Amino acid sequence: MKKFKKFLSNLDIQAAAVALVMLVMGILLVVFSERLLKVVCYVAGAATVIWGVARIVLCARAGGRALVVDIVLSVVVIATGILLIISPAFIAELVTVFLGLLLIIDSVFKITESLALHRSDSGAMWLPGVVAGGIFAVLGVVIIFNPFATTGILMTFMGICMILDAACTAAACVYSALRSGADGGNGKNAAGI
């Protein structure tokens, strides 16, 4: 029980929450595909705004150490979320573009954090984060350009991409929490994902 409490205290809550939201959205897209476009707009909008605000709070806490790209991407994430909530009927037609952008933005965060981890020379695994970020960025671009025959197929593909992204993020959270327990450091984002 003591090890489990230590594991929970070392867990990156923000990354775990993002993974959970992406997992739920992915499952909804796979199971319900095009029937839930408006609901997905509201859920994606709310989750995106919360995620963007959390990123800005973390940037404010970091002070001068916060990267400008993190702040700019956080503002873009919040604006995207607000647009999803305000105009769901119009956005339902463009939901593929926004979910593709969300996947790309998440990929940029993964790559940025991984490269920062590499520069810190902490010995943590940073390359999987860069590779996963690159793969999910490509998948986001595929979603945006929609080479699929029907909306249902596209929604299923987006759902699978989001589930895979959530699985990578969750795996990184678990690895980081376990690693920090083993080496006594804080271990946050030690896998760079």
DRENTOR-980121 format. One record per residue: x negated, y negated, z of N, C-alpha, C, O in turn; residue number from 1; residue in three letters. Coordinates in nm, 3 decimals, always signed. Layout:
DRENTOR-980121
((X,Y,Z),(X,Y,Z),(X,Y,Z),(X,Y,Z),NUM,ala)
...
end
This chain:
DRENTOR-980121
((-0.083,+0.120,+0.000),(+0.000,+0.000,+0.000),(-0.087,-0.126,+0.000),(-0.054,-0.226,-0.064),1,met)
((-0.198,-0.119,+0.072),(-0.288,-0.234,+0.080),(-0.350,-0.264,-0.057),(-0.364,-0.380,-0.096),2,lys)
((-0.386,-0.157,-0.131),(-0.442,-0.174,-0.265),(-0.341,-0.236,-0.360),(-0.375,-0.318,-0.444),3,lys)
((-0.214,-0.195,-0.344),(-0.108,-0.247,-0.430),(-0.088,-0.396,-0.403),(-0.068,-0.474,-0.497),4,phe)
((-0.091,-0.437,-0.277),(-0.077,-0.579,-0.243),(-0.194,-0.660,-0.301),(-0.174,-0.770,-0.352),5,lys)
((-0.315,-0.605,-0.292),(-0.432,-0.673,-0.349),(-0.418,-0.684,-0.500),(-0.450,-0.787,-0.559),6,lys)
((-0.369,-0.576,-0.563),(-0.345,-0.576,-0.708),(-0.247,-0.687,-0.744),(-0.271,-0.762,-0.839),7,phe)
((-0.136,-0.699,-0.671),(-0.036,-0.802,-0.698),(-0.093,-0.942,-0.679),(-0.061,-1.034,-0.754),8,leu)
((-0.178,-0.958,-0.575),(-0.236,-1.090,-0.551),(-0.335,-1.130,-0.662),(-0.357,-1.248,-0.686),9,ser)
((-0.395,-1.031,-0.728),(-0.490,-1.057,-0.836),(-0.423,-1.069,-0.973),(-0.488,-1.108,-1.071),10,asn)
((-0.295,-1.036,-0.981),(-0.224,-1.035,-1.107),(-0.201,-1.178,-1.157),(-0.160,-1.264,-1.080),11,leu)
((-0.227,-1.202,-1.285),(-0.202,-1.333,-1.347),(-0.052,-1.344,-1.373),(-0.002,-1.290,-1.472),12,asp)
((+0.018,-1.414,-1.286),(+0.165,-1.421,-1.290),(+0.214,-1.485,-1.420),(+0.313,-1.438,-1.477),13,ile)
((+0.148,-1.590,-1.465),(+0.193,-1.657,-1.588),(+0.185,-1.561,-1.707),(+0.281,-1.551,-1.783),14,gln)
((+0.074,-1.493,-1.723),(+0.059,-1.400,-1.835),(+0.158,-1.284,-1.823),(+0.213,-1.239,-1.923),15,ala)
((+0.180,-1.236,-1.701),(+0.275,-1.127,-1.682),(+0.417,-1.172,-1.716),(+0.494,-1.096,-1.775),16,ala)
((+0.452,-1.296,-1.679),(+0.585,-1.349,-1.712),(+0.602,-1.364,-1.863),(+0.708,-1.331,-1.917),17,ala)
((+0.499,-1.415,-1.931),(+0.505,-1.427,-2.077),(+0.523,-1.289,-2.140),(+0.602,-1.273,-2.233),18,val)
((+0.450,-1.191,-2.090),(+0.462,-1.054,-2.143),(+0.603,-1.001,-2.123),(+0.659,-0.939,-2.213),19,ala)
((+0.660,-1.026,-2.007),(+0.796,-0.979,-1.978),(+0.898,-1.045,-2.071),(+0.985,-0.977,-2.126),20,leu)
((+0.887,-1.176,-2.089),(+0.980,-1.248,-2.178),(+0.966,-1.198,-2.320),(+1.066,-1.173,-2.387),21,val)
((+0.842,-1.183,-2.368),(+0.820,-1.133,-2.504),(+0.875,-0.991,-2.519),(+0.932,-0.957,-2.622),22,met)
((+0.857,-0.908,-2.416),(+0.908,-0.771,-2.421),(+1.060,-0.770,-2.431),(+1.116,-0.700,-2.515),23,leu)
((+1.126,-0.848,-2.347),(+1.273,-0.853,-2.349),(+1.323,-0.905,-2.484),(+1.415,-0.848,-2.543),24,val)
((+1.262,-1.013,-2.533),(+1.303,-1.067,-2.662),(+1.279,-0.965,-2.773),(+1.364,-0.950,-2.862),25,met)
((+1.166,-0.896,-2.770),(+1.137,-0.795,-2.871),(+1.237,-0.682,-2.870),(+1.284,-0.639,-2.976),26,gly)
((+1.272,-0.634,-2.751),(+1.370,-0.526,-2.740),(+1.505,-0.571,-2.792),(+1.572,-0.497,-2.865),27,ile)
((+1.547,-0.692,-2.756),(+1.674,-0.744,-2.805),(+1.675,-0.752,-2.958),(+1.775,-0.719,-3.022),28,leu)
((+1.564,-0.798,-3.016),(+1.557,-0.808,-3.162),(+1.563,-0.671,-3.229),(+1.628,-0.655,-3.332),29,leu)
((+1.496,-0.572,-3.170),(+1.498,-0.438,-3.229),(+1.637,-0.375,-3.216),(+1.688,-0.317,-3.311),30,val)
((+1.697,-0.387,-3.098),(+1.825,-0.321,-3.072),(+1.941,-0.389,-3.142),(+2.026,-0.322,-3.201),31,val)
((+1.945,-0.521,-3.137),(+2.062,-0.592,-3.190),(+2.035,-0.662,-3.323),(+2.129,-0.712,-3.385),32,phe)
((+1.914,-0.667,-3.367),(+1.867,-0.735,-3.488),(+1.943,-0.864,-3.514),(+1.941,-0.953,-3.429),33,ser)
((+2.010,-0.877,-3.626),(+2.065,-1.007,-3.664),(+2.189,-1.051,-3.587),(+2.231,-1.166,-3.599),34,glu)
((+2.250,-0.962,-3.508),(+2.373,-0.998,-3.435),(+2.347,-1.097,-3.323),(+2.441,-1.163,-3.277),35,arg)
((+2.225,-1.109,-3.280),(+2.196,-1.195,-3.164),(+2.115,-1.319,-3.197),(+2.047,-1.373,-3.110),36,leu)
((+2.122,-1.365,-3.320),(+2.037,-1.479,-3.357),(+2.059,-1.601,-3.269),(+1.963,-1.664,-3.225),37,leu)
((+2.186,-1.636,-3.243),(+2.211,-1.755,-3.160),(+2.164,-1.733,-3.017),(+2.103,-1.821,-2.956),38,lys)
((+2.191,-1.615,-2.963),(+2.147,-1.586,-2.827),(+1.995,-1.589,-2.819),(+1.937,-1.640,-2.724),39,val)
((+1.931,-1.533,-2.922),(+1.785,-1.535,-2.926),(+1.734,-1.679,-2.929),(+1.632,-1.711,-2.868),40,val)
((+1.805,-1.766,-3.001),(+1.765,-1.908,-3.003),(+1.767,-1.967,-2.863),(+1.671,-2.034,-2.824),41,cys)
((+1.874,-1.943,-2.787),(+1.882,-1.997,-2.651),(+1.775,-1.936,-2.561),(+1.707,-2.007,-2.488),42,tyr)
((+1.762,-1.804,-2.566),(+1.664,-1.737,-2.480),(+1.522,-1.779,-2.518),(+1.440,-1.811,-2.432),43,val)
((+1.494,-1.777,-2.649),(+1.360,-1.816,-2.694),(+1.332,-1.961,-2.660),(+1.221,-1.995,-2.620),44,ala)
((+1.432,-2.047,-2.675),(+1.414,-2.188,-2.641),(+1.383,-2.208,-2.495),(+1.290,-2.280,-2.460),45,gly)
((+1.463,-2.145,-2.408),(+1.440,-2.158,-2.264),(+1.304,-2.102,-2.224),(+1.229,-2.165,-2.150),46,ala)
((+1.273,-1.983,-2.275),(+1.144,-1.921,-2.241),(+1.027,-2.005,-2.292),(+0.926,-2.019,-2.224),47,ala)
((+1.042,-2.060,-2.411),(+0.936,-2.141,-2.470),(+0.914,-2.270,-2.392),(+0.800,-2.310,-2.370),48,thr)
((+1.023,-2.335,-2.351),(+1.010,-2.458,-2.271),(+0.942,-2.426,-2.138),(+0.851,-2.498,-2.096),49,val)
((+0.986,-2.319,-2.072),(+0.926,-2.282,-1.944),(+0.777,-2.252,-1.961),(+0.694,-2.295,-1.881),50,ile)
((+0.745,-2.178,-2.066),(+0.605,-2.143,-2.093),(+0.523,-2.269,-2.118),(+0.413,-2.283,-2.065),51,trp)
((+0.575,-2.362,-2.200),(+0.503,-2.485,-2.230),(+0.481,-2.571,-2.106),(+0.373,-2.626,-2.086),52,gly)
((+0.585,-2.581,-2.023),(+0.573,-2.659,-1.899),(+0.470,-2.594,-1.806),(+0.390,-2.663,-1.744),53,val)
((+0.473,-2.461,-1.796),(+0.375,-2.391,-1.712),(+0.234,-2.417,-1.762),(+0.143,-2.437,-1.682),54,ala)
((+0.215,-2.416,-1.893),(+0.082,-2.443,-1.950),(+0.037,-2.586,-1.917),(-0.079,-2.608,-1.885),55,arg)
((+0.128,-2.683,-1.925),(+0.092,-2.822,-1.895),(+0.057,-2.836,-1.746),(-0.038,-2.907,-1.711),56,ile)
((+0.133,-2.769,-1.660),(+0.102,-2.773,-1.516),(-0.037,-2.716,-1.491),(-0.114,-2.772,-1.414),57,val)
((-0.068,-2.605,-1.557),(-0.202,-2.545,-1.541),(-0.311,-2.637,-1.595),(-0.419,-2.647,-1.536),58,leu)
((-0.282,-2.705,-1.707),(-0.379,-2.800,-1.762),(-0.400,-2.917,-1.665),(-0.513,-2.964,-1.647),59,cys)
((-0.291,-2.965,-1.603),(-0.301,-3.075,-1.507),(-0.384,-3.033,-1.386),(-0.463,-3.111,-1.334),60,ala)
((-0.364,-2.909,-1.342),(-0.442,-2.859,-1.228),(-0.590,-2.847,-1.264),(-0.676,-2.870,-1.179),61,arg)
((-0.618,-2.811,-1.389),(-0.757,-2.794,-1.432),(-0.828,-2.928,-1.445),(-0.951,-2.933,-1.443),62,ala)
((-0.751,-3.035,-1.459),(-0.811,-3.168,-1.471),(-0.895,-3.182,-1.595),(-0.848,-3.151,-1.705),63,gly)
((-1.017,-3.227,-1.582),(-1.106,-3.250,-1.695),(-1.149,-3.122,-1.764),(-1.199,-3.126,-1.877),64,gly)
((-1.129,-3.007,-1.698),(-1.168,-2.880,-1.759),(-1.066,-2.832,-1.862),(-1.095,-2.741,-1.940),65,arg)
((-0.946,-2.892,-1.864),(-0.842,-2.849,-1.958),(-0.884,-2.887,-2.100),(-0.931,-2.998,-2.125),66,ala)
((-0.866,-2.794,-2.191),(-0.898,-2.819,-2.331),(-0.786,-2.898,-2.397),(-0.669,-2.875,-2.369),67,leu)
((-0.823,-2.991,-2.482),(-0.724,-3.073,-2.553),(-0.631,-2.984,-2.635),(-0.511,-3.009,-2.643),68,val)
((-0.687,-2.878,-2.695),(-0.605,-2.788,-2.776),(-0.498,-2.721,-2.690),(-0.387,-2.698,-2.739),69,val)
((-0.527,-2.690,-2.564),(-0.426,-2.631,-2.475),(-0.312,-2.728,-2.450),(-0.195,-2.689,-2.452),70,asp)
((-0.345,-2.853,-2.427),(-0.243,-2.954,-2.400),(-0.157,-2.977,-2.524),(-0.034,-2.982,-2.514),71,ile)
((-0.220,-2.992,-2.640),(-0.145,-3.014,-2.765),(-0.055,-2.896,-2.796),(+0.062,-2.914,-2.830),72,val)
((-0.107,-2.774,-2.785),(-0.026,-2.655,-2.811),(+0.088,-2.643,-2.712),(+0.197,-2.598,-2.748),73,leu)
((+0.066,-2.682,-2.588),(+0.173,-2.677,-2.488),(+0.285,-2.773,-2.523),(+0.403,-2.739,-2.508),74,ser)
((+0.251,-2.893,-2.571),(+0.352,-2.990,-2.612),(+0.431,-2.937,-2.733),(+0.552,-2.952,-2.740),75,val)
((+0.360,-2.874,-2.828),(+0.426,-2.815,-2.945),(+0.521,-2.704,-2.900),(+0.632,-2.692,-2.953),76,val)
((+0.479,-2.623,-2.805),(+0.562,-2.514,-2.753),(+0.689,-2.571,-2.690),(+0.798,-2.519,-2.714),77,val)
((+0.676,-2.676,-2.609),(+0.792,-2.738,-2.544),(+0.887,-2.796,-2.648),(+1.008,-2.777,-2.640),78,ile)
((+0.833,-2.868,-2.747),(+0.917,-2.927,-2.852),(+0.992,-2.819,-2.930),(+1.109,-2.834,-2.962),79,ala)
((+0.924,-2.709,-2.959),(+0.987,-2.598,-3.028),(+1.101,-2.541,-2.945),(+1.209,-2.513,-2.997),80,thr)
((+1.078,-2.523,-2.816),(+1.182,-2.470,-2.727),(+1.303,-2.561,-2.718),(+1.417,-2.514,-2.721),81,gly)
((+1.280,-2.692,-2.707),(+1.391,-2.787,-2.700),(+1.472,-2.783,-2.829),(+1.595,-2.785,-2.825),82,ile)
((+1.406,-2.776,-2.942),(+1.475,-2.768,-3.071),(+1.559,-2.641,-3.080),(+1.670,-2.645,-3.133),83,leu)
((+1.508,-2.531,-3.030),(+1.583,-2.405,-3.031),(+1.710,-2.416,-2.947),(+1.813,-2.360,-2.984),84,leu)
((+1.704,-2.486,-2.835),(+1.819,-2.498,-2.746),(+1.921,-2.598,-2.800),(+2.041,-2.572,-2.795),85,ile)
((+1.876,-2.712,-2.851),(+1.965,-2.820,-2.894),(+2.045,-2.784,-3.018),(+2.163,-2.817,-3.026),86,ile)
((+1.985,-2.717,-3.114),(+2.051,-2.694,-3.242),(+2.047,-2.546,-3.283),(+1.981,-2.511,-3.381),87,ser)
((+2.117,-2.460,-3.209),(+2.107,-2.317,-3.238),(+2.167,-2.276,-3.373),(+2.116,-2.184,-3.437),88,pro)
((+2.274,-2.341,-3.416),(+2.336,-2.302,-3.543),(+2.239,-2.326,-3.660),(+2.223,-2.240,-3.747),89,ala)
((+2.177,-2.442,-3.660),(+2.080,-2.473,-3.765),(+1.954,-2.388,-3.749),(+1.899,-2.337,-3.846),90,phe)
((+1.910,-2.375,-3.626),(+1.786,-2.304,-3.598),(+1.801,-2.154,-3.623),(+1.703,-2.086,-3.654),91,ile)
((+1.923,-2.101,-3.611),(+1.943,-1.957,-3.635),(+1.890,-1.917,-3.773),(+1.840,-1.807,-3.791),92,ala)
((+1.903,-2.008,-3.869),(+1.852,-1.981,-4.003),(+1.699,-1.987,-4.006),(+1.635,-1.922,-4.089),93,glu)
((+1.642,-2.063,-3.915),(+1.497,-2.080,-3.913),(+1.429,-2.004,-3.798),(+1.310,-2.024,-3.772),94,leu)
((+1.506,-1.917,-3.730),(+1.453,-1.850,-3.613),(+1.328,-1.768,-3.646),(+1.238,-1.754,-3.563),95,val)
((+1.322,-1.716,-3.766),(+1.204,-1.639,-3.803),(+1.079,-1.725,-3.803),(+0.972,-1.682,-3.759),96,thr)
((+1.093,-1.847,-3.852),(+0.977,-1.938,-3.855),(+0.932,-1.970,-3.713),(+0.813,-1.968,-3.683),97,val)
((+1.028,-1.998,-3.625),(+0.992,-2.036,-3.488),(+0.935,-1.919,-3.409),(+0.841,-1.936,-3.331),98,phe)
((+0.991,-1.801,-3.428),(+0.935,-1.685,-3.357),(+0.798,-1.649,-3.414),(+0.709,-1.606,-3.340),99,leu)
((+0.780,-1.666,-3.544),(+0.648,-1.647,-3.602),(+0.548,-1.747,-3.546),(+0.434,-1.712,-3.514),100,gly)
((+0.592,-1.874,-3.534),(+0.506,-1.977,-3.474),(+0.474,-1.945,-3.328),(+0.361,-1.965,-3.283),101,leu)
((+0.573,-1.895,-3.256),(+0.550,-1.857,-3.116),(+0.443,-1.750,-3.107),(+0.355,-1.755,-3.020),102,leu)
((+0.449,-1.654,-3.196),(+0.349,-1.547,-3.198),(+0.211,-1.603,-3.233),(+0.111,-1.563,-3.174),103,leu)
((+0.207,-1.697,-3.327),(+0.079,-1.759,-3.366),(+0.023,-1.842,-3.250),(-0.096,-1.836,-3.221),104,ile)
((+0.109,-1.920,-3.185),(+0.065,-2.004,-3.072),(+0.012,-1.916,-2.959),(-0.092,-1.946,-2.900),105,ile)
((+0.083,-1.807,-2.929),(+0.036,-1.714,-2.827),(-0.099,-1.655,-2.867),(-0.186,-1.634,-2.783),106,asp)
((-0.116,-1.628,-2.997),(-0.244,-1.574,-3.046),(-0.356,-1.675,-3.029),(-0.468,-1.638,-2.994),107,ser)
((-0.327,-1.802,-3.055),(-0.428,-1.906,-3.038),(-0.470,-1.914,-2.891),(-0.589,-1.929,-2.861),108,val)
((-0.373,-1.904,-2.799),(-0.406,-1.902,-2.656),(-0.495,-1.783,-2.623),(-0.592,-1.796,-2.548),109,phe)
((-0.462,-1.666,-2.679),(-0.543,-1.546,-2.654),(-0.687,-1.567,-2.701),(-0.782,-1.537,-2.629),110,lys)
((-0.701,-1.618,-2.822),(-0.835,-1.638,-2.879),(-0.911,-1.743,-2.799),(-1.029,-1.724,-2.768),111,ile)
((-0.843,-1.854,-2.764),(-0.908,-1.960,-2.687),(-0.956,-1.909,-2.552),(-1.070,-1.936,-2.512),112,thr)
((-0.870,-1.835,-2.481),(-0.908,-1.783,-2.350),(-1.020,-1.681,-2.363),(-1.109,-1.675,-2.279),113,glu)
((-1.015,-1.600,-2.468),(-1.120,-1.499,-2.488),(-1.255,-1.564,-2.516),(-1.357,-1.521,-2.462),114,ser)
((-1.254,-1.667,-2.600),(-1.380,-1.736,-2.631),(-1.433,-1.811,-2.510),(-1.555,-1.818,-2.490),115,leu)
((-1.344,-1.866,-2.428),(-1.388,-1.931,-2.305),(-1.449,-1.828,-2.210),(-1.547,-1.856,-2.141),116,ala)
((-1.390,-1.710,-2.207),(-1.443,-1.601,-2.125),(-1.582,-1.560,-2.174),(-1.671,-1.533,-2.094),117,leu)
((-1.600,-1.555,-2.305),(-1.729,-1.521,-2.364),(-1.834,-1.626,-2.326),(-1.947,-1.592,-2.291),118,his)
((-1.796,-1.755,-2.334),(-1.889,-1.863,-2.299),(-1.926,-1.861,-2.151),(-2.035,-1.902,-2.114),119,arg)
((-1.832,-1.813,-2.067),(-1.861,-1.810,-1.923),(-1.962,-1.701,-1.888),(-2.019,-1.702,-1.779),120,ser)
((-1.985,-1.609,-1.981),(-2.086,-1.505,-1.964),(-2.062,-1.425,-1.836),(-2.156,-1.391,-1.764),121,asp)
((-1.934,-1.395,-1.809),(-1.900,-1.321,-1.687),(-1.911,-1.170,-1.704),(-1.893,-1.096,-1.607),122,ser)
((-1.941,-1.126,-1.823),(-1.952,-0.982,-1.848),(-1.818,-0.915,-1.874),(-1.812,-0.794,-1.893),123,gly)
((-1.711,-0.994,-1.874),(-1.578,-0.936,-1.896),(-1.558,-0.907,-2.045),(-1.629,-0.959,-2.130),124,ala)
((-1.460,-0.823,-2.073),(-1.431,-0.786,-2.211),(-1.356,-0.900,-2.279),(-1.240,-0.925,-2.247),125,met)
((-1.420,-0.968,-2.371),(-1.359,-1.081,-2.440),(-1.321,-1.046,-2.584),(-1.227,-1.103,-2.638),126,trp)
((-1.392,-0.953,-2.646),(-1.368,-0.920,-2.786),(-1.228,-0.864,-2.813),(-1.169,-0.899,-2.915),127,leu)
((-1.171,-0.779,-2.726),(-1.034,-0.731,-2.752),(-0.933,-0.846,-2.761),(-0.837,-0.838,-2.839),128,pro)
((-0.952,-0.951,-2.682),(-0.862,-1.066,-2.687),(-0.870,-1.139,-2.820),(-0.768,-1.181,-2.874),129,gly)
((-0.991,-1.154,-2.872),(-1.009,-1.220,-3.001),(-0.946,-1.135,-3.111),(-0.876,-1.188,-3.198),130,val)
((-0.970,-1.004,-3.109),(-0.915,-0.915,-3.211),(-0.762,-0.913,-3.205),(-0.695,-0.928,-3.307),131,val)
((-0.708,-0.896,-3.084),(-0.562,-0.894,-3.069),(-0.502,-1.028,-3.112),(-0.399,-1.031,-3.179),132,ala)
((-0.565,-1.138,-3.073),(-0.516,-1.270,-3.114),(-0.515,-1.284,-3.265),(-0.419,-1.337,-3.322),133,gly)
((-0.621,-1.238,-3.331),(-0.626,-1.245,-3.478),(-0.519,-1.161,-3.543),(-0.454,-1.205,-3.639),134,gly)
((-0.498,-1.039,-3.493),(-0.396,-0.951,-3.549),(-0.257,-1.012,-3.533),(-0.178,-1.012,-3.628),135,ile)
((-0.226,-1.063,-3.414),(-0.093,-1.118,-3.391),(-0.073,-1.250,-3.465),(+0.040,-1.284,-3.501),136,phe)
((-0.179,-1.325,-3.488),(-0.167,-1.445,-3.571),(-0.129,-1.407,-3.714),(-0.044,-1.471,-3.774),137,ala)
((-0.192,-1.303,-3.767),(-0.158,-1.255,-3.902),(-0.013,-1.207,-3.906),(+0.059,-1.238,-4.001),138,val)
((+0.029,-1.132,-3.804),(+0.168,-1.086,-3.800),(+0.265,-1.204,-3.792),(+0.372,-1.200,-3.853),139,leu)
((+0.229,-1.309,-3.719),(+0.312,-1.430,-3.713),(+0.326,-1.495,-3.849),(+0.435,-1.540,-3.886),140,gly)
((+0.217,-1.499,-3.924),(+0.223,-1.556,-4.061),(+0.312,-1.470,-4.149),(+0.391,-1.523,-4.227),141,val)
((+0.301,-1.337,-4.137),(+0.388,-1.247,-4.216),(+0.534,-1.274,-4.184),(+0.617,-1.278,-4.274),142,val)
((+0.565,-1.292,-4.055),(+0.703,-1.320,-4.014),(+0.751,-1.452,-4.076),(+0.864,-1.459,-4.125),143,ile)
((+0.668,-1.554,-4.074),(+0.708,-1.685,-4.127),(+0.738,-1.677,-4.277),(+0.836,-1.737,-4.323),144,ile)
((+0.657,-1.603,-4.353),(+0.677,-1.597,-4.497),(+0.778,-1.491,-4.540),(+0.810,-1.482,-4.658),145,phe)
((+0.828,-1.410,-4.446),(+0.940,-1.319,-4.465),(+0.941,-1.242,-4.598),(+1.019,-1.275,-4.687),146,asn)
((+0.855,-1.142,-4.611),(+0.855,-1.063,-4.733),(+0.959,-0.950,-4.732),(+0.955,-0.862,-4.817),147,pro)
((+1.050,-0.952,-4.635),(+1.143,-0.841,-4.617),(+1.272,-0.862,-4.695),(+1.310,-0.975,-4.726),148,phe)
((+1.338,-0.751,-4.728),(+1.458,-0.755,-4.811),(+1.580,-0.808,-4.736),(+1.661,-0.881,-4.794),149,ala)
((+1.593,-0.775,-4.609),(+1.711,-0.819,-4.535),(+1.669,-0.883,-4.403),(+1.558,-0.865,-4.354),150,thr)
((+1.762,-0.960,-4.349),(+1.738,-1.024,-4.219),(+1.724,-0.920,-4.109),(+1.644,-0.937,-4.017),151,thr)
((+1.803,-0.811,-4.118),(+1.796,-0.706,-4.017),(+1.657,-0.643,-4.008),(+1.606,-0.619,-3.899),152,gly)
((+1.596,-0.617,-4.125),(+1.461,-0.559,-4.126),(+1.362,-0.658,-4.066),(+1.274,-0.619,-3.990),153,ile)
((+1.376,-0.785,-4.102),(+1.287,-0.888,-4.047),(+1.301,-0.898,-3.896),(+1.200,-0.906,-3.825),154,leu)
((+1.424,-0.897,-3.845),(+1.446,-0.905,-3.700),(+1.382,-0.786,-3.630),(+1.321,-0.801,-3.524),155,met)
((+1.397,-0.667,-3.687),(+1.336,-0.548,-3.629),(+1.184,-0.560,-3.628),(+1.119,-0.527,-3.529),156,thr)
((+1.126,-0.607,-3.739),(+0.981,-0.626,-3.747),(+0.933,-0.727,-3.643),(+0.833,-0.704,-3.576),157,phe)
((+1.007,-0.839,-3.630),(+0.970,-0.940,-3.529),(+0.976,-0.880,-3.389),(+0.888,-0.904,-3.307),158,met)
((+1.080,-0.802,-3.363),(+1.094,-0.739,-3.233),(+0.978,-0.647,-3.201),(+0.925,-0.648,-3.090),159,gly)
((+0.938,-0.567,-3.300),(+0.825,-0.475,-3.280),(+0.697,-0.554,-3.254),(+0.619,-0.517,-3.166),160,ile)
((+0.675,-0.661,-3.330),(+0.556,-0.745,-3.309),(+0.554,-0.804,-3.168),(+0.450,-0.807,-3.103),161,cys)
((+0.670,-0.850,-3.121),(+0.677,-0.910,-2.988),(+0.655,-0.805,-2.879),(+0.592,-0.833,-2.777),162,met)
((+0.707,-0.684,-2.900),(+0.686,-0.576,-2.803),(+0.538,-0.541,-2.796),(+0.483,-0.525,-2.687),163,ile)
((+0.473,-0.530,-2.912),(+0.329,-0.499,-2.914),(+0.247,-0.610,-2.848),(+0.153,-0.582,-2.774),164,leu)
((+0.284,-0.736,-2.874),(+0.215,-0.848,-2.812),(+0.233,-0.843,-2.660),(+0.138,-0.866,-2.585),165,asp)
((+0.354,-0.814,-2.616),(+0.380,-0.803,-2.472),(+0.299,-0.690,-2.410),(+0.247,-0.703,-2.299),166,ala)
((+0.290,-0.578,-2.481),(+0.212,-0.464,-2.430),(+0.065,-0.501,-2.415),(+0.001,-0.465,-2.316),167,ala)
((+0.010,-0.573,-2.514),(-0.131,-0.616,-2.505),(-0.152,-0.711,-2.388),(-0.250,-0.698,-2.314),168,cys)
((-0.061,-0.806,-2.372),(-0.073,-0.902,-2.263),(-0.060,-0.832,-2.128),(-0.135,-0.862,-2.035),169,thr)
((+0.036,-0.740,-2.117),(+0.053,-0.666,-1.991),(-0.070,-0.582,-1.960),(-0.114,-0.576,-1.845),170,ala)
((-0.125,-0.516,-2.062),(-0.245,-0.435,-2.041),(-0.361,-0.522,-1.992),(-0.437,-0.481,-1.904),171,ala)
((-0.374,-0.641,-2.049),(-0.480,-0.733,-2.007),(-0.459,-0.779,-1.863),(-0.555,-0.791,-1.786),172,ala)
((-0.333,-0.804,-1.826),(-0.304,-0.845,-1.688),(-0.342,-0.735,-1.589),(-0.405,-0.761,-1.487),173,cys)
((-0.304,-0.612,-1.621),(-0.336,-0.500,-1.533),(-0.487,-0.480,-1.525),(-0.542,-0.463,-1.416),174,val)
((-0.554,-0.484,-1.641),(-0.700,-0.468,-1.643),(-0.767,-0.576,-1.559),(-0.857,-0.547,-1.480),175,tyr)
((-0.722,-0.702,-1.576),(-0.781,-0.813,-1.501),(-0.762,-0.797,-1.351),(-0.854,-0.818,-1.272),176,ser)
((-0.640,-0.758,-1.313),(-0.611,-0.742,-1.170),(-0.692,-0.627,-1.110),(-0.744,-0.638,-0.999),177,ala)
((-0.703,-0.517,-1.184),(-0.782,-0.404,-1.136),(-0.931,-0.438,-1.131),(-1.001,-0.401,-1.037),178,leu)
((-0.978,-0.509,-1.232),(-1.119,-0.547,-1.239),(-1.156,-0.643,-1.126),(-1.262,-0.630,-1.065),179,arg)
((-1.067,-0.738,-1.097),(-1.097,-0.833,-0.991),(-1.098,-0.764,-0.856),(-1.171,-0.807,-0.765),180,ser)
((-1.019,-0.658,-0.840),(-1.023,-0.581,-0.716),(-1.152,-0.505,-0.701),(-1.199,-0.482,-0.590),181,gly)
((-1.210,-0.464,-0.816),(-1.333,-0.385,-0.812),(-1.457,-0.470,-0.789),(-1.550,-0.427,-0.721),182,ala)
((-1.458,-0.592,-0.848),(-1.579,-0.674,-0.836),(-1.567,-0.788,-0.735),(-1.664,-0.859,-0.711),183,asp)
((-1.448,-0.805,-0.677),(-1.432,-0.907,-0.573),(-1.412,-1.046,-0.628),(-1.390,-1.139,-0.550),184,gly)
((-1.421,-1.065,-0.761),(-1.398,-1.197,-0.819),(-1.251,-1.221,-0.838),(-1.167,-1.140,-0.798),185,gly)
((-1.219,-1.335,-0.901),(-1.077,-1.362,-0.923),(-1.025,-1.289,-1.045),(-0.906,-1.259,-1.049),186,asn)
((-1.109,-1.258,-1.144),(-1.076,-1.169,-1.253),(-0.962,-1.211,-1.343),(-0.924,-1.135,-1.431),187,gly)
((-0.907,-1.329,-1.326),(-0.796,-1.371,-1.409),(-0.840,-1.374,-1.556),(-0.946,-1.425,-1.590),188,lys)
((-0.756,-1.319,-1.639),(-0.779,-1.313,-1.783),(-0.912,-1.243,-1.819),(-0.974,-1.277,-1.920),189,asn)
((-0.952,-1.150,-1.738),(-1.081,-1.084,-1.762),(-1.085,-1.005,-1.890),(-1.192,-0.974,-1.941),190,ala)
((-0.968,-0.971,-1.943),(-0.967,-0.901,-2.071),(-0.951,-0.998,-2.185),(-0.959,-0.959,-2.302),191,ala)
((-0.930,-1.125,-2.154),(-0.921,-1.227,-2.258),(-0.792,-1.223,-2.337),(-0.785,-1.284,-2.443),192,gly)
((-0.691,-1.154,-2.290),(-0.565,-1.148,-2.364),(-0.458,-1.219,-2.287),(-0.344,-1.226,-2.331),193,ile)
end
